Amino acid sequence: MAPDAADFKLDVRKVDGFKPYSGGEELRRAIAALAGPSIAQEREDGGSAAVSTGASGSTPQAQLIPISVKSADHSTRELAFAAQRYAKATQRDSSDFEAIYNHGLALQELASRVTSSRDEQMRLLAQACERYEAAWRLRRSSHSALYNWGVALSDMSRAVKAADRSRAHDLLLAAADKYAMSLRWNPNNPQALNNWGLVLQELSSMRAEAERGRLVAQSVAKFRAAIRLRPEFDRACYNLGTVYYSHAFALQTAAQAAMSSQLTKDPEREAAERLEEAAVARTFRLAAQYIALSFALQSGREVYARSLKVVRPLLPGGHLRAGFLTAVDPSTDRSCSERWERCYFVVDHDGFRTAAVPEDEEAASESHPSSPPFHQRQVEILRHTRSVESTCSAALKGDFREAWIDLAEVADAKPCLDPSLPEGHAFWVALHNQPQGHFFLSDNGEDAEGWVDALLMSAHIAGGQRLAALAYALTADFT
């Protein structure tokens, strides 16, 4: 049964969502490149004059908003002087890509320091966007210019959202476009995927209800792509958990509204309600899975610990993931009489293994339809029973009653579309000592993706010697 909306309140703050490209390393190098007597002299003079625009027809020159170097801290003064120097450099040579791009970095970072004046912050961000656009026009393959352009647009959207939601929405659309363009040139940038996911998540909250599901699905896809590129990316993992959590509440609210509007219930409506309730419970479990994983990756982050305390009751029986999967009876594996059987599996700090079926799962399993045989390989799909011990006669490793895969042995996992497999949503798990791997079938695509993420990230956690953190996330008493 899914929790009532009043029972749980998850802290869905984004954790370091939008960040300067490469964690600010580019900016540090840009400022270091300007260090010298000329800057020292300007510090003494206190100069902060605005730079004029370029000549008509040339690349537009952004003006630097004067900042009081006397009232600012040392690092902000460094930024102000760096921005001024880069502005002068671009005035001398409007084709200097590095100077234009670094000017944008300095302006964007300055905007993050100006918290007392929204208007000044918006002017600095707008100038940074002009710099990134100018840099991109000089070098169309610059994914970093496009990425930071998207970050600046996202920052502008947040700054104006309270006063002008329409403009904030348009800025988010523009930011999404820049992230997409950046990923065309550098598809392996997990931070761009994460930020694009955050933009889509924010857009979903600003659109009509009919459009939200599509945007949420796109947001999930971006976060998921980010963590599969970089399994240690705890922020993307946490963001994936929060988008699932928010979506689960939306599904629950819609289902409750539909139920309250029904004066009478017919069998068809009751069946639909059971499906809706199952979808809500599945989505809440996915949310809890990713939040638990983010905690295991970075257990020192307070927001992860607080959120985990809220979602822990949603995890299935103290496991990271649990449910019925259909797998090959290993005694018939890769034979002409290959036989598939449905068993109850779990993933937790002890591994990927079979387990006894919980009582609340037994009733649900009885109504599961048997999959039809796939005649191309003459696959026999056996009727499942409620008992793992009586159903599973062999194992991936030893007796199926104790089927178990060490997480450290998991080399890869991915969804797959193989026409030779029985009907269902398949995923493949490769082991270091068995690279040919094993196939499993889940009841739906969302579940298959969840199993893949649970295995990939748990294997990464095991490889990083952090299984103790995962065990704590799954078993500690948070009451």
Secondary structure, DSSP 8 states (H G I E B T S, - for coil): ----TTT-------SS-S--GGGGHHHHHHHHHH-SHHHHHHHHHT---------TTS----------TTTS-HHHHHHHHHHHHHHHHHHH-TT-HHHHHHHHHHHHHHHHH--S-HHHHHHHHHHHHHHHHHHHHH-TT-HHHHHHHHHHHHHHHHHHTTT-HHHHHHHHHHHHHHHHHHHHH-TT-HHHHHHHHHHHHHHHTTS-HHHHHHHHHHHHHHHHHHHHH-TT-HHHHHHHHHHHHHHHHHHHHHHHHHHHH-SS--HHHHHHHHHHHHHHHHHHHHHHHHHHHHHHH-TT-HHHHHHHHHHGGGSSTT-SEEEEEEEE-GGGTTSTT-EEEEEEEEEETTEEEE----HHHHHHHHT-------TTTT-EE----S-HHHH--S-SSS-GGG-EE-GGGEEEEEEE--TTS-SSEEEEEEETTEEEEEEEEESSHHHHHHHHHHHHHHHHHHHTT-HHHHHHHHHS---
